[in-house]
Amino acid sequence: MGHVRIPWDVPQPQISDDVHPALADAARAASAAYGRARSLHTRLELREEVADGADGTPTMRVDRIVEDAVLESIHRNRVNLLSEEAGFVDNGSSITLVIDPVDGSANAAFGVPLSCFAGALVEDGTAKEALTTWFDTGRAWHARAGVPTSFRTTGRTTLDGASVCLMRPKTGTQDAWLRIANRADRIRVLCTTCLETMLVAEGTVDAFIDPGTDTHRIMDLATALVTVPAAGGVLVDLRGRPFTFEPDLTHRWSGVAAATPQLAEELISTVLG
C-alpha cells in the first residue's frame, strides 16, 4: 500500500470571513498543497525524510511541500513566520504567524485522516487569534483570545470516567501513562496534538495530555493556547513552565489541555504520582 497514492480529495477548509486574512490564506494554501501532494506522490514518497527542520527533527516530504506553500502565503501577506521546518522568517511585520503546516505528519503521509493545519497570530509576544483546519474534513476551529467561542468543553472536573487523548507511551513515561489509562473511561492515541486539543475545546473529549515526554514545541500548542481557554477549558504545561513564542525551537513542553482547571490538576497529579 505504501507504493500507491491516497485517492481521496482534500476539501477546502470551512473558514469564516472574520479570520485574519493572513491566517486564512495560510490555511487555504496548506490544504491546497496537501491535496496536490496526495495526488502526485505515493504514501512512501510523502513519508520520505528529505531534510532536517529548524527544530532539529527530520522533515518529511509532505511537510516540505505544505510548508513551501505556506511560505509563499506568508510572503504574499508580508507577515513573519515561526514554523518547525523553516524556523523564524522575518518580514519586518509586527505580526508573526506561529504555524504547524502539517500536524500529524505520519498520519498525513499514509492517509490516516487525522492531520491538520494549525496557526496562531502572535503580536507583541501574545497569541491573539488561532485557526485549526482538519485536512480530511474541512472542519475549522477559530478563536480570539478572551472572546468566548460558540463551542464549549465538556466541563468535566474529574479523571475517573473521563475520555482522554494521550500521547503514545515512551520510555520513562509508561507508568504515568498507565495511571491515567487505568482511571479514564476511554483512551485515544490519535498522534496529532493540534487536532486533539481542538476536540477538547469542542467537547468531544474531556482532556489531552503528554504524560511527561516533553515533546511539544510552541507550534504544537499555540492554537490550543487561544482556543481551549476561549471554550472554557485550560491549557497548561505539566510542570508549570510558561509558554513563550521565542524563535529558539529547542524549548519543549508537555502540554495538558483539559475541560476544567480541576481536571487539569487531577491529570497532572496523577502523572507526577
SEROFI-281200 format. One record per residue (C-alpha): x, y, z; residue in three letters. Coordinates in steps of 0.1 Angstrom, whole numbers, plus 5000, padded with zeros to 4 digits. Layout:
XYZALA;...
***
This chain:
500050005000MET;502950245005GLY;503650254968HIS;500150384958VAL;498750734961ARG;496050844985ILE;492950854963PRO;490651104983TRP;490451474976ASP;491351725003VAL;488351975007PRO;488752345011GLN;488752445048PRO;485552605060GLN;486952935072ILE;484753215083SER;485053575070ASP;486253715103ASP;489553525103VAL;492653745098HIS;493453745061PRO;497053625065ALA;495953335088LEU;493153235064ALA;495353255034ASP;498053035051ALA;495452765060ALA;493952755025ARG;497452735010ALA;498252445033ALA;495152245024SER;495652304986ALA;499252194988ALA;498451885008TYR;495851794982GLY;498351834954ARG;500951634973ALA;498551344977ARG;497651344940SER;501351354929LEU;503151134954HIS;502850784969THR;502450725006ARG;506150625009LEU;507250934989GLU;505251165012LEU;506850995043ARG;510451015030GLU;512651235051GLU;514151505028VAL;515851735053ALA;516251835089ASP;513852115102GLY;514852415122ALA;513752235153ASP;516251955147GLY;513751685137THR;513551525103PRO;511351695077THR;509151465056MET;508351545020ARG;504751615029VAL;505951875055ASP;508252035029ARG;505652065002ILE;503052215025VAL;505352455043GLU;506752585009ASP;503152685000ALA;502652845034VAL;505953035030LEU;504653184997GLU;501453285016SER;503553455043ILE;505553655018HIS;502353755000ARG;500853895032ASN;504154045045ARG;503953885079VAL;506553705099ASN;506653325104LEU;507753085131LEU;507552725119SER;509152395129GLU;510752345095GLU;511652695083ALA;512252845118GLY;511853225120PHE;511253415089VAL;511353795094ASP;509354005070ASN;509554315092GLY;505954285105SER;504554345139SER;502654015134ILE;504153665135THR;502153355125LEU;503253065146VAL;502352765124ILE;502452395122ASP;501752345085PRO;501151975090VAL;500451845124ASP;500251465124GLY;502751435095SER;502951055096ALA;499151035095ASN;499051275066ALA;501751085047ALA;499950755049PHE;496350875045GLY;495250835081VAL;492551115082PRO;493851275113LEU;496051565104SER;495651945103CYS;497052295098PHE;497452495129ALA;498352865132GLY;498253135158ALA;498653505152LEU;501053655177VAL;501654025183GLU;503954165210ASP;504653815223GLY;500953745229THR;498753505209ALA;495753695197LYS;493953465173GLU;494153105163ALA;492852885134LEU;493052505131THR;491752325100THR;491251955097TRP;492651855063PHE;490451555055ASP;487151715066THR;487552085060GLY;486352155096ARG;487852465112ALA;488152595147TRP;488752975150HIS;489153175183ALA;490253505196ARG;491953545229ALA;489453655256GLY;486453605234VAL;484153315241PRO;483653065213THR;480452905200SER;481752565211PHE;482452465247ARG;484452205266THR;482551925285THR;483052095318GLY;484251765334ARG;486151815367THR;487351455375THR;489551205358LEU;487550895368ASP;485350815339GLY;486851075316ALA;487651055279SER;491251135274VAL;493651165245CYS;497251075253LEU;500551085235MET;501850735230ARG;503850595259PRO;507550635256LYS;510550515277THR;510250655312GLY;506550755309THR;504950415308GLN;503950415345ASP;502450765343ALA;500650675311TRP;499050365327LEU;498050565358ARG;495950785335ILE;494650505314ALA;493550295344ASN;491350575357ARG;489850715325ALA;486850555308ASP;488250605272ARG;491750645259ILE;492750765224ARG;496150795208VAL;495550995176LEU;499151125170CYS;498051485163THR;498251725192THR;496752025175CYS;493651835164LEU;493351655198GLU;493351985217THR;490652115194MET;488551805203LEU;488951915239VAL;487852265231ALA;484652155213GLU;483751905240GLY;484351585220THR;486851455246VAL;487551575281ASP;491351625280ALA;494551575262PHE;497951525280ILE;501551455272ASP;502551235303PRO;505951385306GLY;507851335273THR;508551705268ASP;507751655231THR;505851975223HIS;507252285206ARG;505452605208ILE;503752555174MET;502252235187ASP;500452425214LEU;499952785201ALA;496452735187THR;495352555219ALA;496652835240LEU;494053065224VAL;491152815216THR;490952595246VAL;490552885272PRO;488153065248ALA;485952745250ALA;486052735288GLY;489052505293GLY;492652535302VAL;496052475286LEU;499052435309VAL;502452275310ASP;502751955331LEU;505552115352ARG;504152465352GLY;506552615327ARG;505252935309PRO;504652915272PHE;506753155252THR;506953245215PHE;510753275212GLU;512453175179PRO;514552925198ASP;512952595189LEU;514852395214THR;512252485241HIS;509952195248ARG;506852145269TRP;504451865280SER;501052015272GLY;497951955292VAL;494552065277ALA;491551995299ALA;487852085301ALA;488352255335THR;491252365358PRO;490152095383GLN;490551815357LEU;493951965346ALA;495151955382GLU;494051595387GLU;495751485354LEU;498951645365ILE;498951505400SER;498251155386THR;501151175361VAL;503551315386LEU;502551055412GLY;
***
